[in-house]
Amino acid sequence: MLDRSKLPRYAFMSPAVQEGYDEMTRKGTYALTSAEKIWRDKQPYLIARGYSLRPRYSRDWEPSWSGTNIDPHYCEDSIVSTTVNVIDARSSGGELVAIKRLITQSQEIEIAQFVTATKHPHNHCVPMLDSFPDPEDPNWFFIVMPYLRLFNNPEFELVGEVVEFIRQMLEGLEFLHSNSIAHRDISILNIMMDGRPLYPQGHHPVRHMYSADALNLVTPLRRIDHRIEYFYIDFGLSVRFPPGASPLVLGYIGRGKNVPEISATVPWDAYKADVCALGNVFHKAFLQVRTTTLSPSANEARATSAQEYRDTDFIKPLVDCMRQHEPQSRPAAHELVTMFQQLCKLEHPSKSRWRLSARTESVPERVLYDVVAATRGGILDLKRFVG
């Protein structure tokens, strides 16, 4: 039941506008997609397993705005999930989780079980919280994971935040390779973070910049002041090699298209390709000028929010060697961890709190933004000090 008292005045439509939205609703504009219908049909079983989906996926769902003058945009159950085999849910304890549906024979299940069971400080792989078969179709299996959000949403603000992200990702790659696992699909969309420390009041799982009820914009806390964990996700194309086996493979990898040696006919080193793919992520996120792209599933969620910063030049030697054209010239993951540690030692400790400034900023803009950032940081530090 909608609480009309929480809605802004402009959420209520005039009769003429309402008539248009009523027609759109009748024509199926807000109807469940074919992928959503699969999850709707699984809802009773998921509830029995202790997981509930949003009201939109109830078997008896009717649009909450029907028969009212409320704009559907302000109704949580109008929000469509655009992912096919992954959906957000709530556990019986109220925790926001992600449920993924995958083929039973997928090696992803085996790898997920392994990384979950292996406790190591360099393990930055998304853990599996639960798993169970699909009772209606033995070809499918469900795994439950923590709910995560894109690693660059919200944007990085300070140099130290970038350093922490790169550190965890290099450690995570070292962990995978030391355990004979090649990810084979490292990309901006396959690295995520646990955003809970930044959003202590929570946020909507699809409209990421809004409150859980999708009505109000929420302001994140600063990364630099909280322990943020970053994770590799999606091991659908990953491979775990037997002990002593060659890392040479064939075939194309997923989203990382800019790894030069990838071939369907000439074997290539999966570990070296991972190194290049991760270097591409660092390059796109922190060194390359890019136009902001918004995720179609959440009008405000950034899929690529990168721009070239003035203060990240110190990572360029690392990124350049990771992206070398010749695979054998790229350092191994454990060497990259050491290399990055050495690069960080060359920077003054105070740099961690420097604001990331875009190269496109003019001198007056830089001065203004630096003053604003310093003032904001000082206010936040004062608030934290006085409690």
ZATIKE-875584 format. One line per 10 residues: number of its first residue (from 1); for each residue x, y, z of N, C-alpha, C. Coordinates in steps of 0.02 Angstrom, whole numbers. Layout:
BEGIN
NUM) X:Y:Z:X:Y:Z:X:Y:Z; ...
END
This chain:
BEGIN
1) 43:-60:0:0:0:0:44:62:0; 31:107:-47:71:167:-52:54:216:4; 106:245:34:96:297:84:98:364:47; 40:391:33:36:453:-6:70:511:28; 75:509:94:104:565:131:179:572:118; 212:518:94:283:521:81:299:549:11; 249:553:-31:261:572:-100:264:648:-108; 308:672:-152:310:744:-166:247:765:-204; 233:828:-203:172:854:-234:170:838:-309; 228:841:-341:230:830:-413:224:756:-432
11) 217:712:-384:206:641:-399:134:628:-418; 91:676:-407:20:667:-422:3:698:-489; -31:660:-532:-43:680:-601:-111:713:-610; -114:755:-659:-179:783:-679:-220:729:-714; -285:737:-719:-326:686:-752:-303:669:-823; -281:720:-861:-259:707:-929:-196:665:-931; -148:682:-888:-85:644:-885:-99:574:-859; -142:569:-810:-159:504:-782:-189:458:-835; -230:486:-877:-261:445:-930:-208:416:-976; -156:456:-991:-102:431:-1033:-64:374:-1001
21) -49:381:-936:-13:328:-902:-56:266:-892; -121:276:-882:-165:218:-877:-164:178:-942; -163:214:-999:-160:180:-1063:-94:143:-1071; -38:174:-1051:27:141:-1054:27:78:-1012; -3:81:-953:-5:23:-909:-45:-33:-940; -103:-15:-971:-145:-66:-1003:-109:-99:-1062; -67:-61:-1096:-31:-87:-1153:32:-126:-1134; 47:-128:-1070:102:-171:-1047:169:-136:-1039; 170:-70:-1038:234:-34:-1031:270:-55:-967; 232:-68:-915:263:-85:-850:256:-159:-834
31) 236:-198:-883:226:-270:-871:293:-304:-859; 291:-362:-829:351:-401:-817:383:-422:-883; 449:-419:-885:484:-445:-944:485:-521:-940; 506:-552:-995:508:-625:-995:556:-651:-942; 612:-616:-931:660:-637:-879:629:-628:-810; 593:-573:-801:561:-562:-735:508:-615:-721; 474:-638:-772:423:-689:-761:453:-754:-734; 514:-770:-756:548:-829:-729:557:-821:-654; 579:-762:-632:590:-751:-561:524:-749:-523; 472:-721:-553:406:-722:-521:384:-793:-507
41) 395:-837:-556:374:-907:-547:416:-944:-495; 477:-919:-484:521:-951:-434:509:-923:-364; 470:-869:-359:461:-835:-295:439:-881:-239; 388:-924:-247:367:-967:-191:423:-1012:-166; 462:-1040:-213:518:-1083:-192:572:-1042:-156; 586:-983:-181:637:-941:-148:614:-921:-78; 550:-907:-71:524:-891:-4:535:-950:43; 522:-1010:18:531:-1069:59:604:-1078:79; 650:-1052:37:721:-1056:52:744:-997:94; 699:-951:109:717:-895:153:733:-830:117
51) 712:-824:53:728:-764:15:665:-736:-18; 654:-671:-9:595:-640:-39:616:-588:-91; 579:-587:-146:591:-538:-198:548:-476:-185; 559:-425:-225:520:-364:-217:446:-377:-235; 399:-334:-211:327:-346:-221:308:-356:-295; 346:-327:-340:333:-333:-411:330:-407:-434; 365:-450:-398:371:-520:-421:325:-567:-383; 277:-540:-348:226:-582:-317:180:-610:-371; 155:-670:-361:113:-702:-411:49:-661:-424; 25:-627:-372:-38:-589:-379:-26:-514:-387
61) 34:-496:-412:51:-425:-417:4:-387:-464; -18:-330:-440:-54:-281:-480:-19:-214:-469; -8:-174:-521:26:-110:-513:-6:-68:-458; 35:-44:-412:9:-8:-354:-22:59:-373; -4:85:-432:-30:150:-453:-97:144:-490; -118:83:-505:-180:74:-542:-238:103:-502; -280:142:-536:-337:172:-502:-321:233:-460; -259:257:-465:-238:316:-428:-212:369:-477; -199:428:-451:-169:480:-493:-95:488:-478; -63:434:-455:8:436:-438:49:416:-499
71) 100:455:-514:146:442:-569:182:376:-554; 181:327:-600:214:263:-588:288:268:-570; 321:322:-592:392:330:-577:404:332:-502; 354:352:-464:362:358:-391:335:296:-355; 322:244:-392:299:181:-362:355:129:-370; 378:102:-316:435:57:-318:423:-3:-363; 362:-26:-366:349:-86:-405:346:-73:-480; 358:-12:-502:363:1:-574:434:-10:-600; 481:-21:-555:552:-25:-574:568:-94:-600; 592:-96:-662:606:-159:-696:678:-181:-682
81) 687:-245:-671:754:-274:-666:775:-296:-736; 831:-270:-761:851:-285:-829:902:-341:-835; 928:-366:-779:973:-423:-782:931:-486:-792; 960:-534:-827:921:-593:-845:926:-647:-791; 985:-666:-772:995:-722:-726:1017:-702:-656; 1013:-638:-640:1030:-614:-573:974:-567:-550; 955:-573:-486:903:-529:-459:918:-514:-386; 896:-456:-363:904:-438:-293:849:-471:-252; 865:-483:-189:817:-514:-143:835:-494:-72; 790:-510:-27:803:-501:45:805:-569:78
91) 854:-578:121:858:-640:160:808:-637:217; 799:-692:251:752:-694:307:772:-646:362; 837:-628:363:862:-581:413:859:-509:389; 833:-498:329:825:-430:303:884:-404:263; 937:-445:253:995:-424:216:980:-424:141; 1005:-372:107:999:-370:34:1051:-417:4; 1029:-462:-39:1073:-510:-71:1059:-512:-146; 1102:-547:-182:1091:-558:-253:1086:-634:-265; 1037:-654:-303:1028:-725:-320:1043:-734:-394; 1087:-781:-409:1106:-794:-478:1084:-864:-498
101) 1056:-868:-557:1033:-932:-585:1081:-953:-640; 1110:-1013:-633:1160:-1035:-682:1153:-1109:-696; 1186:-1129:-751:1184:-1199:-773:1218:-1243:-721; 1187:-1300:-706:1212:-1344:-653:1283:-1368:-667; 1300:-1381:-729:1366:-1407:-745:1419:-1352:-751; 1402:-1291:-738:1449:-1236:-745:1507:-1242:-695; 1568:-1229:-719:1625:-1230:-675:1623:-1171:-626; 1579:-1123:-640:1571:-1066:-595:1552:-1088:-525; 1511:-1140:-520:1490:-1164:-454:1551:-1190:-415; 1591:-1231:-449:1650:-1259:-416:1699:-1204:-394
111) 1710:-1155:-438:1756:-1101:-422:1728:-1059:-365; 1662:-1045:-367:1630:-1006:-313:1637:-1042:-246; 1629:-1107:-246:1636:-1145:-185:1708:-1142:-159; 1755:-1146:-205:1826:-1144:-185:1845:-1077:-156; 1829:-1022:-190:1851:-956:-165:1814:-939:-101; 1754:-965:-92:1717:-951:-30:1748:-988:28; 1772:-1049:16:1800:-1089:70:1872:-1071:86; 1906:-1034:41:1976:-1018:51:1983:-950:85; 2005:-951:146:2014:-890:184:2085:-864:175; 2091:-805:147:2156:-775:134:2147:-700:129
121) 2193:-660:157:2185:-587:154:2184:-559:83; 2212:-596:35:2212:-572:-34:2153:-599:-75; 2107:-633:-41:2048:-659:-76:1996:-604:-83; 1992:-575:-142:1944:-522:-155:1894:-546:-208; 1869:-605:-197:1818:-635:-241:1751:-636:-205; 1698:-623:-240:1633:-621:-207:1618:-690:-177; 1600:-692:-113:1585:-757:-81:1515:-782:-97; 1506:-845:-91:1440:-876:-100:1410:-887:-31; 1351:-859:-18:1319:-864:47:1276:-927:53; 1250:-950:-4:1204:-1006:-3:1200:-1034:-74
131) 1178:-1094:-81:1168:-1124:-147:1116:-1179:-141; 1078:-1189:-195:1027:-1241:-194:1003:-1253:-266; 979:-1313:-280:958:-1330:-348:889:-1302:-363; 874:-1299:-427:806:-1281:-449:765:-1345:-450; 716:-1352:-406:679:-1416:-402:638:-1431:-464; 624:-1380:-505:583:-1390:-565:624:-1405:-627; 689:-1392:-623:732:-1403:-681:803:-1420:-657; 823:-1483:-662:889:-1504:-637:947:-1473:-675; 933:-1440:-731:987:-1409:-770:1008:-1341:-741; 969:-1317:-691:983:-1250:-664:996:-1254:-589
141) 1034:-1205:-566:1057:-1203:-496:1057:-1130:-474; 1045:-1118:-410:1045:-1050:-383:1104:-1041:-335; 1138:-984:-341:1187:-966:-290:1169:-896:-263; 1180:-887:-199:1163:-824:-166:1228:-790:-146; 1232:-726:-161:1292:-687:-147:1273:-621:-112; 1321:-587:-81:1306:-520:-55:1284:-475:-112; 1240:-429:-99:1222:-380:-150:1279:-329:-156; 1302:-319:-216:1358:-273:-229:1337:-220:-280; 1376:-166:-285:1363:-115:-335:1427:-100:-373; 1421:-68:-431:1479:-54:-473:1533:-18:-432
151) 1595:-36:-445:1650:-10:-404:1659:66:-412; 1637:95:-468:1646:166:-480:1582:207:-471; 1536:180:-433:1473:215:-418:1460:211:-343; 1471:266:-306:1486:334:-328:1558:341:-352; 1573:399:-383:1639:410:-410:1692:414:-355; 1753:399:-374:1810:409:-330:1821:484:-323; 1841:505:-263:1852:576:-250:1924:592:-232; 1958:545:-199:2025:559:-173:2075:507:-198; 2138:527:-200:2191:483:-225:2194:419:-184; 2189:425:-119:2194:366:-76:2140:314:-90
161) 2083:336:-115:2030:289:-132:2050:247:-193; 2082:279:-241:2106:244:-300:2160:193:-280; 2205:214:-237:2259:170:-215:2231:108:-182; 2181:116:-140:2152:58:-105:2118:11:-154; 2083:39:-202:2050:-2:-253:2101:-44:-292; 2153:-11:-316:2204:-46:-356:2239:-99:-314; 2253:-83:-252:2286:-132:-208:2245:-195:-202; 2180:-188:-187:2138:-247:-179:2132:-287:-243; 2127:-253:-299:2119:-289:-362:2182:-327:-382; 2240:-298:-370:2303:-333:-384:2311:-393:-336
171) 2295:-383:-273:2298:-439:-226:2250:-494:-246; 2190:-475:-267:2140:-524:-288:2163:-564:-348; 2196:-530:-395:2222:-565:-454:2277:-614:-434; 2320:-592:-389:2373:-636:-364:2342:-698:-331; 2290:-687:-291:2256:-744:-258:2230:-793:-309; 2196:-768:-360:2167:-813:-411:2222:-853:-446; 2272:-818:-470:2324:-852:-509:2365:-900:-466; 2376:-882:-403:2414:-927:-359:2375:-991:-344; 2309:-989:-356:2267:-1048:-346:2245:-1078:-414; 2285:-1062:-466:2275:-1091:-533:2208:-1073:-564
181) 2182:-1014:-547:2118:-991:-576:2131:-930:-621; 2109:-934:-682:2110:-877:-728:2038:-852:-734; 2028:-788:-724:1960:-760:-725:1932:-760:-796; 1970:-732:-843:1954:-731:-915:1897:-684:-934; 1872:-644:-887:1819:-596:-905:1824:-534:-860; 1884:-511:-846:1893:-452:-804:1874:-391:-844; 1830:-351:-816:1807:-290:-849:1777:-244:-797; 1761:-184:-818:1731:-135:-772:1667:-161:-742; 1628:-199:-780:1564:-224:-754:1572:-286:-711; 1631:-317:-709:1641:-377:-669:1684:-365:-608
191) 1690:-302:-589:1722:-284:-525:1672:-241:-488; 1655:-262:-428:1603:-226:-390:1627:-214:-319; 1586:-178:-281:1604:-163:-212:1545:-172:-166; 1560:-182:-103:1510:-182:-50:1500:-110:-29; 1445:-81:-51:1433:-10:-38:1399:6:28; 1387:-44:70:1350:-32:132:1382:20:177; 1449:22:184:1478:74:227:1464:145:202; 1453:152:136:1440:219:108:1367:238:113; 1324:189:120:1252:201:124:1223:165:185; 1237:192:244:1215:158:305:1139:149:311
201) 1101:192:275:1028:186:276:1003:143:218; 1050:116:179:1031:75:122:1015:116:60; 1002:81:6:983:113:-57:943:63:-98; 912:87:-151:872:42:-192:918:-2:-234; 902:-66:-243:947:-112:-279:951:-100:-354; 905:-63:-383:908:-48:-455:922:26:-466; 884:69:-433:897:141:-436:947:156:-380; 1011:145:-396:1062:143:-345:1072:209:-307; 1055:265:-336:1066:329:-304:1005:351:-263; 956:307:-256:895:324:-220:888:281:-157
211) 846:305:-112:831:269:-51:797:203:-67; 791:160:-18:763:93:-29:693:95:-58; 654:147:-41:587:153:-69:586:189:-136; 647:207:-161:656:238:-227:626:308:-233; 615:341:-176:584:407:-178:633:465:-172; 688:455:-136:732:510:-121:804:495:-141; 838:545:-167:910:538:-181:947:530:-115; 997:487:-115:1037:478:-54:1109:499:-68; 1140:528:-18:1209:553:-25:1256:504:9; 1304:477:-28:1351:428:2:1401:462:48
221) 1427:424:95:1482:446:136:1547:441:95; 1602:466:121:1665:464:85:1699:396:91; 1724:371:35:1760:307:36:1820:309:83; 1856:364:82:1920:369:118:1912:357:193; 1852:368:218:1839:362:290:1811:295:310; 1805:249:262:1774:185:276:1812:129:241; 1807:70:269:1838:11:241:1792:-16:186; 1811:-5:124:1771:-27:67:1803:-90:38; 1763:-141:28:1788:-203:-2:1767:-207:-75; 1815:-224:-117:1803:-232:-188:1809:-306:-206
231) 1770:-328:-255:1766:-399:-271:1766:-412:-346; 1801:-465:-365:1791:-493:-431:1726:-534:-430; 1687:-527:-482:1625:-566:-487:1624:-603:-554; 1574:-644:-563:1558:-678:-626:1615:-723:-650; 1615:-784:-626:1665:-832:-645:1638:-881:-698; 1590:-857:-737:1558:-899:-788:1606:-922:-842; 1657:-883:-858:1706:-901:-909:1773:-922:-879; 1776:-923:-813:1839:-937:-779:1857:-1011:-786; 1921:-1025:-775:1945:-1094:-777:1994:-1104:-719; 1989:-1162:-688:2038:-1181:-637:2079:-1238:-665
241) 2143:-1225:-674:2186:-1274:-706:2207:-1328:-656; 2215:-1389:-680:2243:-1442:-636:2314:-1424:-617; 2339:-1451:-561:2408:-1436:-540:2458:-1451:-595; 2501:-1402:-609:2553:-1410:-658:2531:-1403:-730; 2467:-1389:-742:2442:-1384:-810:2462:-1318:-842; 2467:-1317:-907:2483:-1256:-944:2424:-1208:-941; 2437:-1143:-936:2382:-1094:-935:2361:-1073:-1006; 2383:-1110:-1057:2365:-1093:-1125:2293:-1116:-1140; 2254:-1071:-1169:2184:-1086:-1185:2169:-1060:-1255; 2109:-1077:-1278:2084:-1052:-1342:2016:-1019:-1331
251) 1997:-976:-1377:1931:-946:-1374:1932:-873:-1353; 1876:-841:-1362:1870:-770:-1345:1844:-762:-1275; 1865:-707:-1243:1842:-693:-1175:1782:-647:-1179; 1753:-631:-1120:1690:-595:-1118:1694:-522:-1137; 1689:-478:-1088:1683:-407:-1102:1749:-373:-1118; 1805:-404:-1099:1869:-373:-1112:1892:-384:-1183; 1877:-338:-1227:1890:-347:-1298:1959:-323:-1319; 1995:-288:-1275:2057:-257:-1296:2119:-294:-1272; 2116:-359:-1273:2174:-401:-1258:2198:-428:-1325; 2255:-406:-1349:2274:-417:-1420:2284:-490:-1440
261) 2305:-533:-1395:2323:-601:-1416:2264:-649:-1418; 2205:-628:-1397:2148:-673:-1393:2134:-703:-1462; 2126:-769:-1464:2116:-803:-1528:2077:-868:-1518; 2040:-886:-1568:2004:-950:-1566:2046:-1007:-1595; 2103:-990:-1625:2144:-1041:-1658:2215:-1045:-1631; 2242:-990:-1603:2310:-990:-1577:2307:-987:-1501; 2335:-1036:-1465:2333:-1037:-1392:2363:-974:-1361; 2332:-951:-1307:2357:-892:-1272:2357:-904:-1197; 2399:-867:-1162:2409:-875:-1090:2353:-839:-1053; 2311:-877:-1018:2253:-848:-983:2274:-801:-927
271) 2330:-816:-894:2352:-772:-840:2375:-704:-868; 2414:-706:-921:2438:-643:-951:2379:-602:-978; 2329:-636:-1004:2270:-601:-1029:2232:-567:-972; 2229:-600:-914:2198:-569:-855:2235:-505:-836; 2301:-508:-837:2341:-449:-819:2325:-391:-866; 2322:-405:-930:2307:-353:-979:2236:-325:-968; 2188:-370:-956:2119:-349:-947:2112:-304:-886; 2147:-321:-831:2144:-279:-772:2179:-213:-784; 2234:-214:-822:2267:-151:-840:2220:-107:-880; 2180:-137:-924:2131:-98:-962:2079:-65:-916
281) 2059:-101:-864:2012:-72:-816:2042:-11:-782; 2104:-18:-758:2137:39:-726:2144:97:-774; 2162:82:-836:2172:134:-887:2106:171:-900; 2053:134:-910:1988:165:-925:1961:204:-866; 1973:179:-806:1944:211:-747:1982:273:-725; 2048:274:-734:2087:327:-703:2134:366:-749; 2146:342:-809:2194:374:-853:2164:398:-919; 2114:364:-943:2087:380:-1009:2027:427:-1004; 2026:477:-1046:1969:523:-1049:1911:487:-1082; 1855:485:-1047:1796:451:-1074:1734:492:-1060
291) 1684:482:-1101:1619:514:-1090:1579:471:-1043; 1547:502:-995:1507:465:-946:1451:428:-981; 1443:364:-964:1390:323:-991:1345:302:-935; 1280:309:-944:1233:291:-892:1203:223:-906; 1196:184:-853:1169:117:-860:1095:121:-879; 1073:85:-930:1002:87:-949:956:58:-896; 983:17:-851:941:-14:-800:930:32:-741; 971:84:-734:962:131:-679:990:197:-704; 946:243:-719:964:302:-757:1023:340:-728; 1039:325:-665:1092:363:-634:1154:321:-619
301) 1152:256:-634:1208:212:-616:1262:215:-669; 1323:231:-650:1376:241:-699:1408:174:-717; 1408:159:-781:1443:100:-805:1516:118:-819; 1527:177:-847:1595:203:-854:1592:277:-838; 1623:296:-784:1619:365:-761:1688:397:-761; 1732:371:-804:1802:389:-798:1820:453:-835; 1871:485:-810:1903:541:-844:1976:541:-824; 2018:571:-863:2089:571:-847:2102:620:-791; 2133:597:-738:2147:638:-680:2220:661:-680; 2231:719:-649:2299:745:-644:2340:706:-593
311) 2307:677:-544:2342:651:-485:2352:576:-486; 2339:544:-543:2347:472:-547:2404:452:-594; 2445:500:-614:2500:485:-660:2549:434:-631; 2553:430:-565:2601:385:-534:2585:312:-548; 2522:296:-568:2505:226:-583:2519:209:-657; 2536:259:-697:2544:247:-769:2598:195:-785; 2656:196:-752:2706:143:-767:2679:73:-754; 2640:66:-701:2610:2:-685:2561:-19:-739; 2516:27:-756:2464:11:-806:2495:-2:-874; 2545:36:-892:2577:26:-958:2608:-43:-964
321) 2641:-65:-911:2673:-132:-917:2621:-188:-916; 2564:-176:-884:2510:-226:-884:2479:-232:-953; 2480:-178:-991:2446:-176:-1056:2494:-184:-1115; 2554:-208:-1103:2602:-217:-1157:2574:-267:-1209; 2591:-254:-1272:2564:-295:-1326:2588:-367:-1322; 2651:-376:-1304:2679:-444:-1299:2661:-474:-1231; 2622:-527:-1229:2600:-556:-1165:2657:-572:-1117; 2713:-599:-1144:2767:-620:-1100:2804:-561:-1068; 2791:-501:-1094:2822:-442:-1065:2783:-415:-1005; 2723:-441:-995:2682:-418:-939:2704:-454:-875
331) 2711:-417:-820:2730:-449:-757:2676:-497:-733; 2697:-545:-692:2649:-590:-660:2612:-552:-605; 2557:-579:-583:2515:-544:-533:2554:-529:-469; 2593:-577:-445:2629:-565:-382:2682:-511:-391; 2710:-505:-451:2758:-452:-464:2724:-384:-466; 2663:-382:-490:2625:-320:-493:2610:-294:-423; 2594:-340:-377:2581:-320:-308:2642:-284:-279; 2700:-314:-288:2762:-284:-263:2777:-217:-298; 2768:-216:-363:2780:-155:-402:2737:-97:-377; 2673:-112:-365:2627:-60:-342:2646:-35:-272
341) 2667:-80:-230:2690:-60:-163:2749:-12:-168; 2794:-25:-213:2852:18:-222:2832:86:-250; 2785:87:-297:2762:150:-325:2729:193:-271; 2691:162:-228:2656:199:-175:2705:229:-125; 2761:194:-114:2811:219:-66:2845:283:-92; 2844:293:-157:2875:352:-186:2831:414:-179; 2767:405:-161:2721:460:-153:2717:482:-80; 2709:547:-70:2703:573:-1:2638:548:30; 2639:528:94:2578:502:126:2519:549:123; 2533:615:124:2478:663:123:2438:661:58
351) 2468:632:6:2435:631:-60:2371:590:-59; 2365:545:-11:2306:502:-8:2242:543:-1; 2247:602:28:2187:644:37:2183:700:-14; 2223:696:-65:2217:745:-120:2154:730:-160; 2121:783:-180:2062:775:-223:2084:755:-294; 2047:710:-324:2059:691:-393:2034:748:-438; 2079:781:-472:2060:837:-515:2066:817:-589; 2016:833:-628:2016:816:-699:2064:861:-737; 2095:833:-787:2142:873:-828:2106:929:-865; 2042:922:-874:2004:973:-910:1989:1034:-867
361) 2002:1030:-801:1988:1087:-758:2038:1144:-770; 2012:1205:-772:2055:1263:-777:2085:1277:-708; 2135:1320:-705:2167:1337:-641:2117:1366:-592; 2075:1415:-612:2026:1440:-564:1978:1386:-539; 1958:1341:-585:1913:1287:-565:1948:1241:-514; 2010:1224:-526:2047:1182:-479:2051:1213:-411; 2067:1278:-408:2072:1313:-344:2005:1310:-308; 1952:1326:-345:1885:1326:-314:1866:1257:-289; 1874:1206:-331:1854:1139:-311:1897:1112:-254; 1961:1130:-253:2005:1109:-198:1982:1140:-132
371) 1963:1204:-134:1939:1238:-73:1875:1205:-49; 1829:1191:-96:1766:1160:-78:1778:1091:-48; 1822:1052:-80:1836:985:-55:1868:987:14; 1916:1033:23:1949:1038:88:1900:1059:143; 1855:1105:126:1805:1128:174:1758:1072:192; 1735:1036:140:1689:979:153:1723:927:195; 1786:911:179:1822:862:219:1832:883:290; 1846:948:300:1855:973:367:1791:970:408; 1736:986:376:1671:983:411:1655:911:431; 1666:865:384:1652:795:399:1697:768:455
381) 1761:789:454:1807:767:506:1786:796:573; 1763:858:573:1740:889:636:1679:854:663; 1632:838:619:1572:803:641:1590:736:672; 1637:701:641:1657:635:666:1692:643:734; 1731:697:742:1768:708:804:1721:722:862; 1669:764:849:1624:784:903:1568:733:913; 1567:682:868:1517:630:875:1450:650:847
END
